[in-house]
Amino acid sequence: MSSSTVPRTDGRLTWFRELPAKGRKAFVGAFLGFGLDSYDFWVLPLSLAAIAATFGLSTGQTGLLSTTTLVFSAVGGVIAGVLADRIGRVRTLMITVVTYALFTALCGLAQNYETLLAFRALQGLGFGGEWATGAILVAEHTSARHRGRVIAVIQSSWAVGWGLAVLTYTLVFSLMEPDLAWRVLFVTGALPALLVVYLRRGIEDAPVFTEHRQEARGSLRAIFRRDLLRTTVFASLLATGCQGGYYTLATWLPAFLSKERGLTVIGTGGYLAFLITGAFLGYLTGGYFADRLGRKNTFRLFAVLSAALVLLYTQLPASAGGYVMYLGFPLGFCSSAIFSGFGAFLAELYPSRARGAGPGFTYNIGRAVGAFFPAAIGFLAARYGIGGAMSFGALAYALAFVSLFGLPETRGRELS
């Protein structure tokens, strides 16, 4: 039964009730997959200070750990996009989950910086492929009427995984010495592999893909042909800007709170609680904006707000600590809401024959280029301090704003 045959009802959960049965299973699988993907990503930023102390690293070396993860996630995302078109969305999703879970756990066993860097790079391969694959899977099960908010709820699982990582971090670092605690935190990243058991039971690719599977040859060449080249270039720039700004925060905020605000593990957790709560609500709310205001206007709105809030959060004096804590809520809200429309927007920009390769390439190339922002912040921190260097992250949001002039509005577009 397709979503179009389900009677429309009123209420906030209409989008879920109108999903077909197989679409609901796909939704749950993608929600869990992205949430656990988030958990496995966040164990690194939360552990950076302890890792640096264990191996005697500079800020540049610690920033390189995050940049390497994100660069290799771009490679993984591109590969996963091609695989999603060739072998299907569900099978590709399982491969990505196993990859990021295995190598996150192995990071906890690394005996030196070089080994940790290698394992983190391999973890990035699975990390990069999961989001695009899961988002496409659910987008193809969803009607145009609700696609923005459905994918936004999937995005909100990032905040759930983030919150779970912070809770685990707070518990583990409170009970153990830092040089052991960060290793235990990474080993817990093996748990997402259990999700594969669920993914193998009853989740199928959407009819819009299976009916046209012969057209989907899984090639990057299609997205660089004349009809899609402009879309590919500007979508990549949009992804670069949004992710450059976000990963600046994701990588350096815990270290900023610890070193420049002088917070303990418990104090850092309090600050992050405001940020994560805002992020969760931002993901959910951003989807409604994307369906009401349109995809492009939503990106523009939150790009401007995110840039302004990054500057305020990092440049307010330490004496304004209470204000900075509460400012974490709108910062988390806006820097997360900007991502809510990504899954729907990228799926709508590409036809079925390139719907895996297109979003997989653009989102993850944006992630790879955006990944150099955390590394640049690490080197700039030596001169300007972490807070001063982080303010340069606002430039990433300016890039996202400008890139939208090269893309069409896709709200209401049915997937072919």
C-alpha positions as CSV (number, residue, x, y, z in Angstrom):
1,M,0.0,0.0,0.0
2,S,1.5,3.3,-1.0
3,S,1.4,6.4,1.2
4,S,-1.0,8.1,-1.2
5,T,-3.7,5.6,-0.5
6,V,-3.8,6.3,3.3
7,P,-6.5,8.7,4.3
8,R,-5.2,12.1,5.5
9,T,-5.7,12.9,9.1
10,D,-5.0,15.9,11.2
11,G,-2.4,16.0,14.0
12,R,1.3,16.4,14.6
13,L,2.0,12.7,13.8
14,T,0.1,12.7,10.5
15,W,3.4,12.3,8.7
16,F,4.1,9.1,10.5
17,R,0.6,7.7,10.1
18,E,0.7,8.3,6.4
19,L,3.9,6.3,5.9
20,P,3.3,2.8,4.5
21,A,4.1,-0.1,6.8
22,K,7.4,-0.7,5.2
23,G,8.2,3.0,5.3
24,R,7.7,3.0,9.1
25,K,10.2,0.2,9.5
26,A,12.6,2.0,7.3
27,F,12.1,5.1,9.3
28,V,12.9,3.3,12.6
29,G,16.0,1.7,11.1
30,A,17.3,5.0,9.7
31,F,16.5,6.8,13.0
32,L,18.5,4.3,15.0
33,G,21.3,4.1,12.5
34,F,21.9,7.8,12.4
35,G,21.6,8.2,16.2
36,L,24.2,5.5,16.8
37,D,26.3,7.1,14.0
38,S,26.2,10.3,16.0
39,Y,27.2,8.4,19.2
40,D,30.3,7.0,17.5
41,F,31.2,10.4,16.1
42,W,30.9,12.2,19.4
43,V,33.2,9.9,21.4
44,L,36.1,11.6,19.7
45,P,35.4,15.3,20.4
46,L,34.5,14.4,24.0
47,S,37.7,12.5,24.5
48,L,40.1,14.9,22.7
49,A,41.6,16.5,25.8
50,A,42.3,13.0,27.4
51,I,43.7,11.7,24.1
52,A,46.0,14.7,23.7
53,A,47.3,14.2,27.3
54,T,47.8,10.4,26.7
55,F,49.8,10.8,23.5
56,G,51.2,14.3,24.2
57,L,49.5,15.9,21.1
58,S,49.4,19.6,20.0
59,T,46.2,21.3,19.1
60,G,47.0,20.8,15.4
61,Q,47.4,17.1,15.9
62,T,44.2,16.7,17.8
63,G,42.4,18.7,15.1
64,L,43.8,16.4,12.5
65,L,42.1,13.4,14.1
66,S,38.7,15.0,13.5
67,T,39.7,16.3,10.0
68,T,40.9,12.8,9.0
69,T,37.6,11.3,10.2
70,L,35.6,13.7,8.1
71,V,37.8,13.5,5.0
72,F,37.5,9.7,4.9
73,S,33.8,10.0,5.6
74,A,33.6,11.8,2.3
75,V,35.2,8.8,0.6
76,G,32.9,6.4,2.4
77,G,29.9,8.6,1.6
78,V,30.7,8.6,-2.1
79,I,31.3,4.8,-2.2
80,A,28.0,4.2,-0.2
81,G,26.1,6.4,-2.6
82,V,27.3,4.4,-5.6
83,L,26.6,1.1,-3.7
84,A,23.1,2.3,-2.8
85,D,22.3,2.7,-6.5
86,R,23.9,-0.7,-7.3
87,I,23.0,-3.1,-4.5
88,G,20.1,-1.2,-2.8
89,R,19.7,1.2,0.1
90,V,19.1,-1.4,2.9
91,R,22.1,-3.6,2.1
92,T,24.3,-0.5,1.9
93,L,23.0,0.7,5.2
94,M,24.0,-2.5,6.9
95,I,27.5,-2.3,5.6
96,T,28.0,1.2,6.8
97,V,26.7,0.4,10.3
98,V,29.1,-2.5,10.8
99,T,32.0,-0.5,9.5
100,Y,31.7,2.5,11.8
101,A,30.9,0.3,14.9
102,L,33.9,-2.0,14.4
103,F,36.5,0.8,13.9
104,T,35.2,3.0,16.7
105,A,35.7,0.1,19.1
106,L,39.2,-0.5,17.7
107,C,40.2,3.1,18.3
108,G,39.9,2.4,22.0
109,L,42.7,-0.2,21.6
110,A,45.1,2.0,19.8
111,Q,48.6,2.1,21.4
112,N,49.9,5.2,19.6
113,Y,48.7,8.3,17.7
114,E,49.4,6.9,14.3
115,T,47.3,3.8,14.9
116,L,44.4,5.8,16.3
117,L,44.6,8.1,13.3
118,A,44.4,5.1,11.0
119,F,41.4,3.5,12.8
120,R,39.6,6.8,12.9
121,A,40.0,7.2,9.2
122,L,38.5,3.7,8.6
123,Q,35.7,4.6,11.0
124,G,35.0,7.6,8.8
125,L,34.2,5.3,5.8
126,G,31.2,3.9,7.6
127,F,30.2,7.1,9.3
128,G,30.1,9.0,6.0
129,G,27.9,6.5,4.2
130,E,25.2,6.0,6.8
131,W,23.4,9.3,6.7
132,A,23.0,9.7,2.9
133,T,21.9,6.0,2.6
134,G,19.3,6.2,5.4
135,A,17.9,9.5,4.4
136,I,17.4,8.4,0.8
137,L,15.8,5.2,1.9
138,V,13.2,7.1,4.0
139,A,12.7,9.9,1.5
140,E,11.7,7.4,-1.2
141,H,9.1,6.0,1.2
142,T,7.6,9.4,1.9
143,S,5.2,11.7,0.1
144,A,6.3,15.2,-0.9
145,R,3.7,16.7,1.5
146,H,5.6,15.5,4.6
147,R,9.1,14.7,3.4
148,G,10.8,17.7,5.1
149,R,9.5,16.9,8.6
150,V,10.0,13.1,8.2
151,I,13.7,13.5,7.3
152,A,14.0,16.2,10.0
153,V,12.9,13.6,12.6
154,I,15.6,11.3,11.3
155,Q,18.1,14.2,11.7
156,S,16.9,14.7,15.3
157,S,18.4,11.3,16.2
158,W,21.8,12.9,15.8
159,A,21.0,14.9,19.0
160,V,19.8,11.7,20.7
161,G,23.1,9.9,19.9
162,W,25.0,13.1,21.0
163,G,23.1,13.2,24.3
164,L,23.7,9.5,24.9
165,A,27.4,10.0,24.2
166,V,27.6,12.9,26.7
167,L,25.8,10.8,29.4
168,T,28.2,7.9,28.8
169,Y,31.2,10.3,28.8
170,T,30.1,11.9,32.1
171,L,29.7,8.5,33.7
172,V,32.9,6.9,32.4
173,F,35.1,9.9,33.1
174,S,33.7,10.3,36.6
175,L,34.5,6.7,37.5
176,M,37.9,6.2,35.7
177,E,41.1,8.0,35.1
178,P,41.1,10.0,31.8
179,D,43.8,7.8,30.2
180,L,41.6,4.7,30.6
181,A,38.2,6.4,30.4
182,W,38.6,7.5,26.7
183,R,39.5,4.0,25.7
184,V,36.4,2.6,27.4
185,L,34.2,5.2,25.8
186,F,35.4,4.2,22.3
187,V,34.9,0.5,23.0
188,T,31.2,1.2,23.8
189,G,31.0,2.3,20.1
190,A,30.8,-1.4,19.1
191,L,27.2,-1.6,20.3
192,P,25.6,-0.1,17.1
193,A,26.6,-3.3,15.3
194,L,23.6,-4.9,16.9
195,L,21.3,-2.7,14.8
196,V,22.1,-4.9,11.8
197,V,19.9,-7.6,13.3
198,Y,16.9,-5.2,13.0
199,L,17.9,-4.0,9.5
200,R,17.8,-7.6,8.2
201,R,14.2,-8.1,9.4
202,G,11.5,-6.7,7.2
203,I,13.1,-3.5,5.9
204,E,13.0,-3.1,2.1
205,D,13.9,-0.5,-0.5
206,A,11.0,1.7,-1.6
207,P,9.1,0.8,-4.8
208,V,10.2,4.1,-6.5
209,F,13.7,2.6,-6.4
210,T,13.0,-1.1,-7.1
211,E,10.7,-0.4,-10.0
212,H,13.5,1.7,-11.7
213,R,16.5,-0.2,-10.5
214,Q,17.7,-1.1,-14.0
215,E,18.2,2.7,-14.6
216,A,20.4,3.0,-11.4
217,R,23.8,1.8,-12.5
218,G,25.6,3.3,-9.6
219,S,28.0,5.6,-11.4
220,L,29.3,9.0,-10.4
221,R,29.5,10.0,-14.1
222,A,25.8,10.7,-14.2
223,I,26.0,13.6,-11.7
224,F,28.6,15.4,-13.7
225,R,26.7,15.4,-17.0
226,R,25.4,18.7,-18.2
227,D,21.9,18.3,-16.8
228,L,23.1,17.7,-13.2
229,L,26.5,19.4,-13.1
230,R,25.3,22.7,-11.8
231,T,23.2,21.0,-9.1
232,T,26.2,18.9,-8.1
233,V,28.6,21.9,-7.8
234,F,26.3,24.2,-5.8
235,A,24.9,21.4,-3.6
236,S,28.5,20.5,-2.7
237,L,29.2,24.2,-1.7
238,L,26.0,24.2,0.4
239,A,27.1,21.1,2.2
240,T,30.6,22.5,2.7
241,G,29.3,25.6,4.4
242,C,26.9,24.0,6.7
243,Q,29.2,21.2,7.8
244,G,32.3,23.5,8.0
245,G,30.4,25.6,10.6
246,Y,28.9,22.6,12.4
247,Y,32.1,20.6,12.7
248,T,34.0,23.6,14.0
249,L,31.6,23.5,16.9
250,A,31.5,19.7,17.2
251,T,35.3,19.3,17.4
252,W,36.3,22.3,19.5
253,L,33.4,23.2,21.8
254,P,34.3,20.6,24.5
255,A,37.9,21.8,24.5
256,F,36.8,25.4,24.5
257,L,34.6,24.8,27.6
258,S,37.4,22.9,29.4
259,K,40.4,25.1,28.6
260,E,39.0,28.6,28.2
261,R,36.0,28.4,30.5
262,G,37.8,26.1,33.1
263,L,34.9,23.7,33.4
264,T,35.2,20.2,34.9
265,V,33.6,17.1,33.3
266,I,30.4,17.7,35.2
267,G,30.4,21.4,34.3
268,T,31.0,20.7,30.7
269,G,28.0,18.3,30.7
270,G,25.8,21.1,32.0
271,Y,26.8,23.4,29.2
272,L,26.3,20.7,26.6
273,A,22.9,19.8,28.0
274,F,21.6,23.2,26.8
275,L,23.3,22.8,23.5
276,I,22.0,19.3,22.9
277,T,18.4,20.1,24.0
278,G,18.4,23.0,21.5
279,A,19.8,20.8,18.8
280,F,17.1,18.1,19.3
281,L,14.3,20.7,19.1
282,G,16.1,22.4,16.2
283,Y,16.2,19.3,14.1
284,L,12.5,18.7,14.7
285,T,11.4,22.3,14.1
286,G,13.6,22.8,11.0
287,G,11.6,20.2,9.2
288,Y,8.4,22.2,9.6
289,F,10.2,25.3,8.4
290,A,11.4,23.4,5.3
291,D,7.9,22.2,4.4
292,R,6.3,25.6,5.2
293,L,8.9,28.2,4.1
294,G,10.6,26.1,1.4
295,R,14.0,24.4,1.5
296,K,16.1,27.4,0.4
297,N,14.5,30.0,2.8
298,T,15.1,27.6,5.7
299,F,18.7,27.2,4.9
300,R,19.1,31.0,4.5
301,L,17.4,31.8,7.8
302,F,19.5,29.4,9.9
303,A,22.8,30.2,8.2
304,V,22.5,33.8,9.3
305,L,21.4,32.9,12.8
306,S,24.1,30.3,13.3
307,A,26.9,32.6,12.2
308,A,25.7,35.3,14.6
309,L,25.4,32.8,17.5
310,V,28.8,31.3,16.9
311,L,30.4,34.8,17.3
312,L,28.4,35.5,20.5
313,Y,29.1,32.2,22.1
314,T,32.8,32.3,21.6
315,Q,33.5,36.0,22.1
316,L,31.4,36.8,25.2
317,P,33.8,37.3,28.2
318,A,34.2,34.5,30.8
319,S,32.4,36.7,33.3
320,A,29.3,36.2,31.3
321,G,29.4,32.4,31.9
322,G,25.7,32.1,32.8
323,Y,24.6,33.9,29.7
324,V,26.9,31.7,27.6
325,M,25.4,28.6,29.1
326,Y,21.8,29.7,28.1
327,L,23.1,30.8,24.8
328,G,23.9,27.2,24.1
329,F,20.2,26.5,23.5
330,P,19.7,28.8,20.5
331,L,23.1,27.9,19.2
332,G,22.3,24.2,19.2
333,F,18.9,24.9,17.8
334,C,20.0,27.0,14.8
335,S,23.2,25.0,13.9
336,S,21.1,21.8,13.9
337,A,17.9,23.1,12.3
338,I,19.9,24.1,9.2
339,F,20.4,20.4,8.5
340,S,16.8,19.3,8.8
341,G,16.0,19.9,5.1
342,F,19.2,18.3,3.7
343,G,17.8,14.8,3.2
344,A,14.7,16.0,1.5
345,F,16.4,18.7,-0.5
346,L,19.2,16.5,-1.9
347,A,16.8,13.6,-2.7
348,E,14.5,16.0,-4.6
349,L,17.4,17.5,-6.6
350,Y,18.4,14.2,-8.2
351,P,16.4,11.7,-10.3
352,S,16.1,8.1,-9.2
353,R,19.0,6.9,-11.4
354,A,21.4,9.2,-9.5
355,R,19.7,9.6,-6.1
356,G,22.3,7.5,-4.3
357,A,25.3,8.9,-6.0
358,G,24.2,12.6,-6.0
359,P,23.4,13.1,-2.3
360,G,26.2,10.7,-1.4
361,F,28.7,12.7,-3.3
362,T,27.6,16.3,-2.6
363,Y,26.9,15.9,1.1
364,N,30.2,14.0,1.8
365,I,32.4,16.1,-0.4
366,G,31.0,19.0,1.5
367,R,31.9,17.2,4.7
368,A,35.5,16.5,3.4
369,V,36.1,20.2,2.5
370,G,34.3,21.4,5.5
371,A,36.5,19.1,7.6
372,F,39.4,21.4,7.0
373,F,37.7,24.0,9.2
374,P,38.4,22.1,12.4
375,A,42.0,21.5,11.4
376,A,42.4,25.2,10.5
377,I,40.9,26.2,13.9
378,G,43.4,23.9,15.6
379,F,46.3,25.8,14.0
380,L,44.8,29.2,14.5
381,A,44.1,28.4,18.2
382,A,47.9,28.6,18.8
383,R,47.7,32.3,18.0
384,Y,44.1,33.4,18.8
385,G,43.1,30.9,21.5
386,I,40.4,28.3,20.9
387,G,37.5,30.8,21.2
388,G,39.1,33.3,18.9
389,A,39.9,30.7,16.3
390,M,36.4,29.2,16.5
391,S,34.9,32.6,15.4
392,F,36.3,32.0,11.9
393,G,33.7,29.2,11.6
394,A,31.1,31.8,11.0
395,L,32.6,32.2,7.5
396,A,31.4,28.7,6.6
397,Y,27.8,29.7,7.1
398,A,28.3,32.7,4.7
399,L,29.4,30.2,2.1
400,A,26.2,28.2,2.6
401,F,24.1,31.3,2.2
402,V,25.7,32.3,-1.1
403,S,25.6,28.7,-2.6
404,L,21.8,28.8,-2.5
405,F,21.7,31.2,-5.4
406,G,22.7,28.4,-7.7
407,L,20.0,25.9,-6.7
408,P,16.3,25.6,-7.4
409,E,13.5,25.4,-4.8
410,T,12.2,21.8,-4.6
411,R,9.4,22.0,-2.0
412,G,6.4,19.9,-3.1
413,R,8.4,17.9,-5.8
414,E,7.4,14.3,-6.0
415,L,10.3,11.8,-6.5
416,S,10.5,10.2,-9.9
